Amino acid sequence: MSAKAEVLAQPELVEFAAHKKAPHRVGADGEIQGWNPEAFANEQIRGLVRRVFFAGNGQQSRHVVFSAAEPHMDVSEICDQVGQALARETGSDVAVVSRSSALEKFAQARFQFAGIGSIKSLSVQISANLWHVPEARLRESTQKSGVGLWMSCLAQLRSEFGYAVIHGPAAGTSSEAAVLGQLADGIILILGANTTRKATAYKIKQNLQGAHSRILGTVLSERRFPVPERIYRRL
């Protein structure tokens, strides 16, 4: 676990390394073994989904917020991966509430004449039980933003979807993330493995706890594993 994330350590902590690049493995004989970073990442996602959404401790979470520690971090890909894995694990309907501008433009073009009687009518259906919900469409339909938006929409999300992955605002700069974490079943904080400072993580933890948000765990994003120079020479 990264030293920058140790400040958040607690019994229910979920450790997950989200990264696009990974090293080759070196066997006991010194030979470089095959390594599939995509398969490794998918396995980590499945583990995260099972521990958060299907925990057997009586504290099952169904509608969870994923918030970056800092605004420069893009967590939309992580939310998408979690939503896809969650949809494969359950027959219930799953929503990924996205802040992606590209998805918002697509939804506006596709649903400009759609009704607003339900959240699904504002959404992009990805598979049999997976929907992407552009947050901009929720704002337009309710004429609300911030905390007011979520107070209006969370009950409806719960009634239409068995599970929801909510891409929340950056927890380090927005008080909305803490309130949203309180209104939902909990919040997962996404840290930059090599960028989020310990003091920043500690302050965010205090703010979330002060707002009575249930911290479900952390995701370590952008982790890089250095490859020793002697291995580079053999590649």
FISERO-818835 format. One record per residue (C-alpha): residue in three letters; x, y, z. Coordinates in steps of 0.05 Angstrom, whole numbers, padded with zeros to 5 digits, always signed. Last residue first. Example, Ala and Ser with C-alpha at 12.3 -4.5 7.8 and 13.67 -1.06 7.14 Angstrom:
ser+00273-00021+00143;ala+00246-00090+00156;
This chain:
leu+00280-00132-00455;arg+00343-00157-00420;arg+00374-00089-00408;tyr+00308-00065-00379;ile+00312-00122-00328;arg+00379-00098-00302;glu+00351-00027-00296;pro+00298-00049-00246;val+00226-00040-00270;pro+00188+00014-00232;phe+00115-00002-00214;arg+00070+00056-00230;arg+00005+00072-00194;glu-00040+00120-00230;ser-00098+00108-00183;leu-00099+00080-00113;val-00172+00068-00097;thr-00194+00079-00026;gly-00245+00050+00023;leu-00317+00049+00045;ile-00316+00117+00079;arg-00386+00127+00108;ser-00399+00202+00107;his-00417+00232+00174;ala-00401+00302+00150;gly-00344+00306+00200;gln-00320+00238+00176;leu-00315+00264+00105;asn-00279+00328+00127;gln-00230+00289+00171;lys-00214+00240+00114;ile-00203+00298+00066;lys-00154+00330+00115;tyr-00116+00264+00122;ala-00112+00253+00047;thr-00085+00323+00036;ala-00033+00316+00092;lys-00010+00250+00062;arg+00001+00281-00006;thr-00036+00256-00067;thr+00013+00253-00127;asn+00046+00185-00132;ala-00012+00139-00117;gly-00063+00191-00138;leu-00120+00177-00090;ile-00191+00157-00105;leu-00238+00161-00045;ile-00296+00111-00041;ile-00359+00139-00012;gly-00419+00109+00024;asp-00491+00086+00020;ala-00512+00152-00011;leu-00536+00213+00027;gln-00473+00217+00070;gly-00425+00209+00012;leu-00465+00262-00026;val-00455+00309+00033;ala-00380+00296+00033;ala-00374+00304-00043;glu-00414+00369-00042;ser-00362+00400+00004;ser-00319+00407-00058;thr-00243+00417-00062;gly-00210+00355-00034;ala-00270+00309-00047;ala-00268+00321-00122;pro-00339+00317-00148;gly-00376+00251-00150;his-00380+00197-00203;ile-00438+00156-00176;val-00438+00080-00185;ala-00509+00058-00175;tyr-00542-00008-00157;gly-00612-00038-00157;phe-00635+00018-00203;glu-00703+00051-00213;ser-00725+00061-00141;arg-00656+00076-00113;leu-00642+00125-00169;gln-00708+00159-00154;ala-00690+00167-00081;leu-00622+00193-00101;cys-00650+00245-00150;ser-00681+00301-00109;met-00631+00302-00051;trp-00577+00293-00103;leu-00596+00354-00142;gly-00605+00397-00080;val-00534+00379-00058;gly-00504+00409-00121;ser-00550+00427-00177;lys-00624+00436-00190;gln-00669+00449-00250;thr-00694+00377-00241;ser-00692+00354-00313;glu-00633+00397-00333;arg-00591+00378-00273;leu-00606+00304-00285;arg-00586+00311-00358;ala-00521+00343-00337;glu-00506+00284-00292;pro-00505+00239-00353;val-00534+00170-00333;his-00499+00110-00363;trp-00543+00049-00360;leu-00526-00025-00349;asn-00577-00082-00345;ala-00584-00108-00416;ser-00524-00068-00441;ile-00502+00004-00451;gln-00568+00040-00443;val-00556+00115-00448;ser-00597+00152-00396;leu-00649+00207-00393;ser-00709+00160-00401;lys-00676+00115-00348;ile-00680+00172-00299;ser-00756+00172-00304;gly-00811+00220-00324;ile-00765+00263-00364;gly-00792+00249-00434;ala-00745+00243-00492;phe-00743+00294-00548;gln-00670+00316-00538;phe-00653+00245-00522;arg-00600+00225-00573;ala-00566+00292-00583;gln-00567+00309-00509;ala-00543+00239-00491;phe-00483+00243-00537;lys-00464+00312-00511;glu-00469+00288-00439;leu-00428+00226-00455;ala-00371+00269-00482;ser-00375+00316-00423;ser-00364+00259-00374;arg-00395+00272-00306;ser-00425+00202-00305;val-00477+00169-00261;val-00465+00095-00274;ala-00531+00059-00264;val-00540-00016-00253;asp-00604-00056-00262;ser-00606-00121-00224;gly-00582-00186-00255;thr-00517-00182-00217;glu-00442-00196-00224;arg-00437-00175-00297;ala-00470-00108-00283;leu-00420-00096-00226;ala-00361-00108-00273;gln-00388-00058-00323;gly-00403-00006-00269;val-00334-00014-00237;gln-00300-00005-00305;asp-00341+00057-00321;cys-00327+00088-00252;ile-00253+00075-00261;glu-00254+00107-00330;ser-00290+00168-00303;val-00239+00179-00248;asp-00201+00236-00280;met-00153+00268-00229;his-00140+00343-00236;pro-00194+00359-00184;glu-00159+00325-00125;ala-00180+00269-00078;ala-00222+00237-00131;ser-00293+00217-00114;phe-00330+00151-00124;val-00399+00151-00093;val-00436+00087-00078;his-00508+00065-00085;arg-00516-00009-00067;ser-00475-00020-00005;gln-00484-00083+00036;gln-00471-00075+00110;gly-00493-00144+00134;asn-00422-00170+00135;gly-00426-00211+00072;ala-00400-00156+00026;phe-00432-00157-00042;phe-00426-00084-00064;val-00360-00064-00033;arg-00320-00129-00028;arg-00348-00159-00092;val-00339-00096-00133;leu-00268-00085-00109;gly-00248-00157-00124;arg-00278-00153-00193;ile-00240-00089-00206;gln-00175-00121-00183;glu-00187-00180-00230;asn-00200-00132-00288;ala-00135-00095-00273;phe-00095-00160-00273;ala-00127-00183-00338;glu-00110-00115-00370;pro-00039-00116-00343;asn-00024-00184-00374;trp+00046-00206-00353;gly+00089-00259-00384;gln+00150-00282-00346;ile+00220-00252-00347;glu+00271-00304-00328;gly+00312-00294-00264;asp+00305-00367-00243;ala+00258-00347-00187;gly+00213-00315-00238;val+00212-00242-00259;arg+00145-00210-00272;his+00138-00158-00327;pro+00117-00091-00302;ala+00049-00056-00305;lys+00020+00001-00344;lys-00052+00022-00346;his-00062+00031-00272;ala-00116+00023-00219;ala-00087-00006-00155;phe-00142-00026-00106;glu-00141-00030-00031;val-00209-00032+00003;leu-00208-00007+00074;glu-00261-00037+00120;pro-00212-00048+00178;gln-00180+00022+00173;ala-00121+00053+00137;leu-00135+00124+00114;val-00068+00153+00137;glu-00034+00095+00101;ala-00053+00125+00033;lys+00009+00166+00020;ala+00052+00108+00043;ser+00026+00069-00017;met+00000+00000+00000;
